[in-house]
Amino acid sequence: MRRLAAAVATLLLVVVGFPHASTVSASTTWDFTNVTFTLSDGFGSTTNVTVQQMRVTGSSASGYVRVVDPAVRYACYTRVFSGLTAEWSNSTLSPCSGTVTFSIDSSGKLTLAGSGLVAAGILFTGAGSGSGQGIAHKPVVVPLQDCTASSNSTSKRIEFSWTDNADATGYQLAMNGPAGVKRNFGPGGSGYVEFSDLMVGTAYSATLTATRADGETVATCTSNDAWTPPAAPAVNSTVPVAVGGLLTVNYSLPDPTGVQGIEYRIAGGPWLRPGGVAPVNGAGGSFTVSGLIERGHTLTLRSVGADADGLR
């Protein structure tokens, strides 16, 4: 009589199924090597449900599920999942049909929440006994692509760019240099640090770390160097000489860090470099401009850094 009831239940299973709700842990991925649950039909028969190499991410599962009679009269395997529900279809090679549904909590504890499974003509319903603790899956960390840095004297910041990683939801930029500055950015492939937060005349690279929603690192890179501009020089005095239209310029460098040279221009003319060795240790220097006519001139100085775009 039990066998007949099971056969009728099998027909209903195909028509209406046995849906069960499940608790989904937030975005953590959990791995389960081997966990066994026990189902009972309520009349003395039991069967074991074993998950092997199972991975649960959010509301989706993958891996193997095996149903084995304790007396080893049958064994059924499946890799077919719909969300957290494993499914079997009856065939000449498998005496099982129906579903079992798993549940996982926020700590990674796996339980068998419900079933509607016919195995060798016996109907098993309800939750299973047993549980298993998952291991939080650590993603493989890959290189973050197209990771570059450049100094932008117009916007007065070092700008970084990269190609977003598909699994990442956030990015941290940690400057490699004396300032130790860190910045956080969302997806978008770009970020920056203001010159004002860094030391003048200094080369900076950055380590970028891409993380997914659960905080796990999925990609990293280290950018090339980009320079902040050196500090501006100060004009201490000018000594005009009437003969030949000469003008002697005396200047100082309060902070010579990163200075590679001095340039000047008259009025709005081109920037010119007088030559000589760049001052060091805060010392000043002087140079002479020739060919000036006898009228007022506006002279502007700037220091030149190591990077072609790092000028002030």
Residue pairs with C-beta under 8 A, 6 or more apart in sequence:
2 43
2 122
3 121
3 122
5 123
6 118
6 121
6 122
6 123
7 121
9 118
9 123
10 90
10 97
10 98
10 118
10 123
13 97
13 98
13 116
13 118
14 97
17 99
17 116
18 98
18 99
18 101
18 114
18 115
18 116
18 125
19 85
19 101
20 85
20 101
20 113
20 114
20 115
21 103
21 113
21 114
22 59
22 83
22 84
22 85
22 101
22 102
22 103
22 104
22 113
23 103
23 104
23 105
23 113
24 58
24 59
24 84
24 104
25 56
25 58
25 104
25 105
25 106
25 107
25 108
26 58
26 106
26 213
26 214
27 57
27 58
27 212
27 213
27 214
28 106
28 108
28 136
28 137
28 214
29 55
29 56
29 57
29 136
29 137
29 139
29 214
30 55
30 56
30 57
30 104
30 108
30 110
30 134
30 135
30 136
30 137
31 53
31 54
31 55
31 134
31 135
31 136
31 137
32 51
32 53
32 54
32 55
32 56
32 63
32 110
32 132
32 134
32 135
33 52
33 53
33 135
34 50
34 51
34 52
35 50
35 51
35 54
35 110
35 130
35 131
35 132
36 48
36 49
36 50
36 130
37 48
37 49
37 50
37 111
37 112
37 128
37 129
37 130
37 131
38 46
38 47
38 48
38 49
38 128
38 129
38 130
39 46
39 47
39 48
39 49
39 100
39 112
39 115
39 117
39 124
39 126
39 128
40 46
40 124
40 126
40 129
41 122
41 123
41 124
41 125
45 122
45 124
46 70
47 67
47 68
47 69
47 70
47 117
47 119
47 122
47 124
48 67
48 68
48 69
48 70
49 65
49 66
49 67
49 100
49 112
49 115
49 128
50 65
50 66
50 67
50 68
51 63
51 64
51 65
51 66
51 102
51 110
51 132
52 63
52 64
52 65
52 66
53 63
53 64
54 61
54 62
54 63
54 64
54 65
54 110
55 61
55 62
55 63
55 137
56 84
56 102
56 104
56 110
56 134
57 137
59 83
59 84
60 81
60 83
60 84
61 81
61 83
61 84
61 86
61 102
62 79
62 81
63 79
64 77
64 78
64 79
65 77
65 78
65 79
65 86
65 100
66 75
66 76
66 77
67 74
67 75
67 76
67 77
67 88
67 96
67 117
67 119
68 74
68 75
68 76
69 75
69 119
69 120
73 120
74 95
74 96
74 119
74 120
76 88
76 94
76 95
76 96
76 119
77 94
78 86
78 87
78 88
78 96
80 86
80 87
80 88
80 89
81 87
84 101
84 102
84 103
84 104
85 99
85 100
85 101
85 102
86 99
86 100
86 101
86 102
87 98
87 99
88 94
88 96
88 97
88 98
88 99
88 117
89 97
90 96
90 97
90 118
95 119
95 120
95 121
96 117
96 118
96 119
96 120
97 117
97 118
98 115
98 116
98 117
98 118
99 115
99 116
99 117
100 112
100 114
100 115
100 117
100 128
101 112
101 113
101 114
101 115
102 110
102 111
102 112
102 113
103 110
103 111
103 112
103 113
104 110
104 111
104 134
107 133
108 133
108 134
108 135
108 136
109 131
109 132
109 133
109 134
110 131
110 132
110 133
110 134
111 127
111 128
111 130
111 131
112 127
112 128
112 130
113 127
114 125
114 126
114 127
115 124
115 125
115 126
115 127
115 128
116 124
116 125
117 123
117 124
117 125
118 124
138 216
139 167
139 212
139 216
139 217
139 218
141 217
141 218
141 219
141 220
142 165
142 218
142 219
143 219
143 220
143 221
144 162
144 163
144 165
144 208
144 210
144 219
144 220
144 221
145 162
145 163
145 221
146 161
146 162
146 163
146 189
147 160
147 161
147 162
147 208
147 221
147 222
147 223
148 160
148 161
148 162
148 223
148 224
149 158
149 159
149 160
149 204
149 205
149 206
149 223
149 224
149 225
149 226
150 158
150 159
150 226
150 309
151 158
151 159
151 226
151 227
151 228
151 229
151 307
151 309
151 310
152 158
152 159
152 192
152 309
153 229
153 309
153 310
153 311
153 312
155 192
156 194
156 195
156 196
157 192
157 193
157 194
157 195
158 192
158 193
158 195
158 198
158 204
158 206
158 226
158 228
159 190
159 191
159 192
160 173
160 190
160 191
160 192
160 193
160 206
160 208
160 223
161 189
161 190
162 171
162 189
162 190
162 208
162 221
163 189
164 187
164 188
164 189
164 210
165 210
165 218
165 219
167 210
167 212
167 218
167 219
168 187
168 210
168 211
168 212
168 218
168 219
169 186
169 187
169 211
169 212
169 213
170 184
170 185
170 186
170 187
170 210
170 211
171 184
171 185
171 186
171 187
171 191
171 208
171 209
171 210
171 211
172 182
172 183
172 184
172 185
172 208
172 209
172 211
173 182
173 183
173 184
173 185
173 191
173 193
173 206
173 207
173 208
174 180
174 181
174 182
174 206
174 207
174 208
174 209
175 181
175 182
175 193
175 198
175 204
175 205
175 206
176 204
176 205
176 206
176 207
176 222
177 198
177 199
177 202
177 203
177 204
177 205
178 199
178 202
179 197
179 198
179 199
179 204
181 193
181 197
181 198
183 191
183 192
183 193
185 191
191 208
193 204
193 206
195 228
195 229
198 204
198 228
199 228
199 257
200 228
200 229
200 230
200 231
200 255
200 257
200 258
201 227
201 228
201 229
201 230
201 231
201 255
201 256
201 257
201 258
201 259
201 303
201 305
201 306
201 310
202 227
202 228
202 257
202 258
203 225
203 226
203 227
203 306
203 307
204 225
204 226
204 227
204 228
205 222
205 223
205 224
205 225
205 226
206 222
206 223
207 220
207 221
207 222
207 223
208 220
208 221
208 222
208 223
209 217
209 219
209 220
210 217
210 218
210 219
210 220
211 217
211 218
212 218
226 307
227 258
227 305
227 306
227 307
227 310
228 258
228 305
228 310
229 258
229 303
229 305
229 307
229 310
229 311
229 312
230 255
230 256
230 257
230 258
230 259
230 260
230 303
230 304
230 305
230 310
230 312
231 253
231 254
231 255
231 256
231 257
231 259
231 303
231 312
232 301
232 302
232 303
232 312
233 251
233 252
233 253
233 262
233 301
233 302
233 303
234 251
234 252
234 253
234 254
234 301
235 249
235 250
235 251
235 299
235 301
236 250
236 251
236 252
236 284
237 250
238 247
238 248
238 249
238 250
238 299
239 247
239 248
239 250
240 246
240 247
240 248
240 292
241 247
241 248
242 294
244 290
244 291
245 290
245 291
245 292
245 293
245 294
246 288
246 289
246 290
246 292
247 288
247 289
247 290
247 292
247 297
247 299
248 286
248 287
248 288
248 289
249 264
249 286
249 287
249 288
249 289
249 299
249 301
250 284
250 285
250 286
251 262
251 284
251 285
251 286
251 301
252 279
252 282
252 283
252 284
253 259
253 279
253 282
253 283
253 284
253 285
253 303
254 282
255 282
256 278
256 279
256 280
256 281
256 282
256 283
258 305
258 306
258 310
259 278
259 279
259 303
259 304
259 305
260 278
260 304
260 305
260 306
261 273
261 278
261 303
261 304
262 273
262 274
262 278
262 279
262 285
262 287
262 301
262 302
262 303
262 304
263 271
263 272
263 273
263 301
263 302
263 303
263 304
263 311
264 271
264 272
264 273
264 274
264 287
264 289
264 299
264 300
264 301
264 302
265 271
265 272
265 299
265 300
266 289
266 292
266 297
266 298
266 299
267 297
267 298
271 302
273 304
274 287
274 288
274 289
275 287
276 285
276 287
279 285
289 299
302 311
302 312
303 311
303 312
304 311
305 311
305 312
